[in-house]
Amino acid sequence: MIDFQKLANEFGTPLYVYDSEKIRKRIKKAKTVFEGLDAEIVFALKANNNPALLKIMAEEEIGADVVSRGELLASKMAGMNRILWNGNGKTHEDIRHFVNQGLNIVCIDSLQELPLWDGVNVIKLLRVNPDVDARTHPHISTGLRAHKFGVPIEKVSEVADRIDGIHLHIGSQITDVEPFFDAYSKALDCAKQYGFKYIDLGGGWGIDYEGRELDIESLQKGISEIFAGFDGKLIAELGRFIIGPAGYLVTKVVSVKPSEKIFIVTDAGMNALIRPVLYDAHHRIQVLASTKKTVTADVVGPLCESGDILARGRKLEVPIPGTAIVLENAGAYGFSMANNYNGMPFPAEVLVDGEEVKLIRRRQSIEELFTNVKM
């Protein structure tokens, strides 16, 4: 059991806390989905790119799914050996850099990008759009024709002799297996038609933010049935599923403010965790020390924005000002989307590994906000 208040006292707040044991358990659970199949898992660094956490992935033989030079560097620092490059804005300069760094697989986003890869010795996958509704938040849905990623799956016929396989990713935080099965079946039909040996299934496996998550046993059963006769390699790009439940945001309660409604004011705002603002995302909250009185309140941050809200209309025990509260399932798209709005420094990050606690990123200082400024 992690003593979050003790960590808050020792390292200060806001503070991101990660559970090493839970990360390894999530990886093990993900691997069970592909038992009996030729498959590999790569971790999507956009979810969390701290090299100290990525080192755990490398130890568990997980590769890297990267979008930028920065993510590539993080994966190399962590010792991740298999590198897959995603994204829809690759440049000549970036291509040279990635190839020189030992790129293994590239996911090509358009027919216009494809000529950039002629003659380059990497596994080439074309991102296809299967026109499948992921039934998730519109900001994280990517599988319909209206979305910016990939090409219609029918276009594969024009370039089948220049690629090694196909890639798809229909969205994030998907909790219904049926959209996956629909997309995977279309991908398999395409691979069989052109003799491809690689299918990248993307990711998007939904976790339990508020009582509903992807049924992993049903997913395993469906994938096993769909790909039973596929004589090739499957790739899965997982981020949130692995790191999301293993991370927590610990923040100090500054005050409890009664007004037209009750506001619980904390020292972490949308600068530390922007998901509630972007996606109306729900994070369960642990109150570590309370008055035992229960109220319905908004949990808000210190920023000069009325939209700086971490949780809206929650029934919570009233926390004691000066003590900490914990936002759960904050390991994915938490620190990686943090920002310096209102001159707020980035939080610190710690890793809990059994009885050992290790600082894996120190808190940014106020002075460091302006180290790159030239007067």
SULTAFEN-V280733 format. One line per field, one symbol per residue. ss: DSSP state (2 for helix, 1 for strand, 0 for the rest). A space follows every 50 residues. Layout:
ss=???
This chain:
ss=00022222222000111112222222222222000000111111000000 22222222200011110022222222220000111000000222222222 00001111002222222000001111111000000002221000000000 11222222022200111000100100222222222222222222000111 00001000000000022222222222000000111111022222221111 11111111000111110000000022222000001110011111111111 00000000111111111110000111100000002220002220000111 1110011111100000222200000
